[in-house]
Amino acid sequence: MSLRILLVDDEPLARQRLLRLLAEHDDFDVVAEAANGQAALDWLRQHNADIVLLDIEMPGLTGLDLSLIHISEPTRRYAIS
């Protein structure tokens, strides 16, 4: 079973680089991308991801802000960079 991943980064090149790296592993399935924290939050309110890869510094809602909003969800894992 693959882990479902949401990529969140305001830089398209950073998202593309992560997509290429993750595509090399059968254990990961990138189910969505978001260009900012608010878009990620909206997606998470309607969908589920096992892992959320977050950019720490984004305009508006940052990666840290987003992780704090969803910290009460014990099944979700966050990686912030």
Residue pairs with C-beta under 8 A, 6 or more apart in sequence:
2 26
2 27
2 28
2 29
3 27
3 28
3 29
3 50
3 51
4 29
4 31
4 48
4 49
4 50
4 51
5 22
5 28
5 29
5 30
5 31
5 49
5 50
5 51
5 52
5 53
6 30
6 31
6 32
6 33
6 34
6 40
6 43
6 44
6 47
6 49
6 51
6 52
6 53
7 15
7 18
7 19
7 30
7 32
7 33
7 34
7 53
8 33
8 34
8 35
8 36
8 37
8 39
8 40
8 52
8 53
8 54
8 55
8 58
8 63
8 66
9 15
9 18
9 35
9 53
9 54
9 55
9 58
10 35
10 36
10 55
10 58
10 59
11 55
12 35
14 55
15 33
15 35
18 30
18 53
19 30
19 33
22 28
22 30
23 30
28 51
31 47
31 49
32 43
32 47
32 49
34 40
34 43
36 58
36 59
36 60
36 61
37 54
37 58
37 60
37 61
37 62
37 63
37 65
37 66
38 60
38 61
40 52
40 54
40 61
40 66
41 61
41 66
41 69
44 52
44 70
49 76
50 75
50 76
50 77
51 76
51 77
51 78
51 79
52 66
52 67
52 70
52 76
52 77
52 78
52 79
53 78
53 79
53 81
54 63
54 64
54 66
54 67
54 78
54 79
54 80
54 81
55 63
55 80
55 81
56 62
56 63
56 64
56 80
56 81
57 63
63 78
63 80
63 81
64 80
67 78
67 80
70 76
70 78
